[in-house]
Amino acid sequence: MPNYLVTLQAAWLVRKAKSPIDAMNIAVAEVGKRLNPDLSNVRIDVGDTECPKCGSALKSVFLVANTALVGLVLEMKVFNATSKEHAAKIAKVEIGKRLQDVPLEIVEVSEIKQ
């Protein structure tokens, strides 16, 4: 059975953030705490958003009144899945169990070539 790399987006709310960098660090740390040690193989990063005016990449952080919405990208390797759909479902269920009430969306599923 093939192995897959599943990429998901998550929206994470950070309260009492002093700056966008502070919000990004807090978001990654909080998600990491929830996923570890069971899912220590999940890669957590802050996503990028394209500027509608100039087209350059900006970090996915929106900060207002010391409250930030941080867009995270989570990558998980899924082994021995029967299909891309099966791999996506496994990743979403496993991550979703640990990040309850957090919006998750599948971005990409790609087969890992060996």
C-alpha positions as CSV (number, residue, x, y, z in Angstrom):
1,M,0.0,0.0,0.0
2,P,1.3,3.5,-0.8
3,N,2.3,6.2,1.6
4,Y,1.0,9.8,1.4
5,L,1.8,13.3,2.5
6,V,-1.4,15.1,3.6
7,T,-1.4,18.9,3.9
8,L,-4.1,20.6,5.9
9,Q,-5.0,24.2,6.9
10,A,-6.1,25.1,10.4
11,A,-7.4,28.3,11.8
12,W,-6.0,29.0,15.3
13,L,-7.2,31.8,17.6
14,V,-4.6,33.5,19.9
15,R,-5.6,35.8,22.6
16,K,-3.4,38.4,24.3
17,A,-0.9,38.5,21.4
18,K,1.5,41.5,21.5
19,S,2.6,41.3,17.8
20,P,2.0,39.2,14.7
21,I,5.3,37.3,15.4
22,D,4.2,36.7,19.0
23,A,0.9,35.3,17.7
24,M,2.6,33.0,15.2
25,N,5.0,31.6,17.9
26,I,2.1,31.1,20.4
27,A,-0.1,29.3,17.7
28,V,2.7,26.9,16.7
29,A,3.6,26.1,20.3
30,E,0.0,25.6,21.4
31,V,-0.8,23.3,18.4
32,G,2.5,21.4,19.0
33,K,1.5,20.8,22.6
34,R,-1.8,19.3,21.6
35,L,-0.4,17.1,19.0
36,N,2.7,15.8,20.9
37,P,3.6,13.1,21.8
38,D,1.1,11.1,19.8
39,L,1.5,12.9,16.5
40,S,5.0,14.3,16.8
41,N,5.5,13.5,13.1
42,V,3.2,16.4,12.1
43,R,5.0,19.4,10.7
44,I,3.5,22.7,11.8
45,D,4.1,26.0,10.0
46,V,2.4,29.3,9.6
47,G,0.7,29.6,6.2
48,D,1.1,32.3,3.5
49,T,-1.5,34.5,2.0
50,E,-1.1,36.3,-1.2
51,C,-1.5,40.1,-1.1
52,P,-4.4,41.0,-3.3
53,K,-2.7,44.2,-4.5
54,C,0.9,43.3,-5.1
55,G,0.8,39.5,-5.2
56,S,3.6,39.0,-2.7
57,A,3.4,36.3,0.0
58,L,2.4,37.4,3.5
59,K,2.2,35.3,6.7
60,S,-1.4,34.3,7.5
61,V,-1.9,36.4,10.6
62,F,-4.6,38.9,11.3
63,L,-4.2,40.8,14.6
64,V,-6.9,43.1,16.1
65,A,-7.2,44.2,19.7
66,N,-4.5,41.8,20.9
67,T,-6.5,38.8,19.4
68,A,-5.0,37.1,16.4
69,L,-6.3,34.6,13.8
70,V,-3.4,32.5,12.6
71,G,-3.5,30.3,9.5
72,L,-1.5,27.2,10.1
73,V,-0.3,24.5,7.7
74,L,-0.1,21.0,9.0
75,E,1.7,18.2,7.1
76,M,1.3,14.6,8.1
77,K,2.7,11.4,6.6
78,V,0.1,8.7,6.3
79,F,1.4,5.2,5.8
80,N,-0.3,2.2,4.1
81,A,-3.5,4.1,3.0
82,T,-5.6,2.5,0.3
83,S,-6.1,5.8,-1.6
84,K,-5.6,9.6,-1.5
85,E,-9.1,10.0,0.0
86,H,-8.4,7.4,2.7
87,A,-5.1,9.1,3.6
88,A,-6.9,12.5,3.8
89,K,-9.6,11.0,6.1
90,I,-7.0,9.4,8.4
91,A,-5.0,12.6,8.7
92,K,-8.1,14.7,9.3
93,V,-9.5,12.3,12.0
94,E,-6.2,11.9,13.8
95,I,-5.4,15.6,13.9
96,G,-9.1,16.5,14.5
97,K,-9.2,14.4,17.6
98,R,-6.5,16.5,19.2
99,L,-7.6,19.8,17.8
100,Q,-11.3,19.7,18.6
101,D,-13.4,22.7,17.5
102,V,-10.6,23.9,15.2
103,P,-11.5,24.3,11.5
104,L,-9.4,21.9,9.3
105,E,-9.4,21.8,5.6
106,I,-7.5,19.4,3.3
107,V,-5.2,21.3,1.0
108,E,-3.2,18.6,-0.8
109,V,-2.6,14.9,-0.8
110,S,0.4,13.6,-2.6
111,E,1.9,10.1,-2.8
112,I,5.3,9.7,-1.3
113,K,7.6,8.0,-3.9
114,Q,10.1,5.5,-2.5
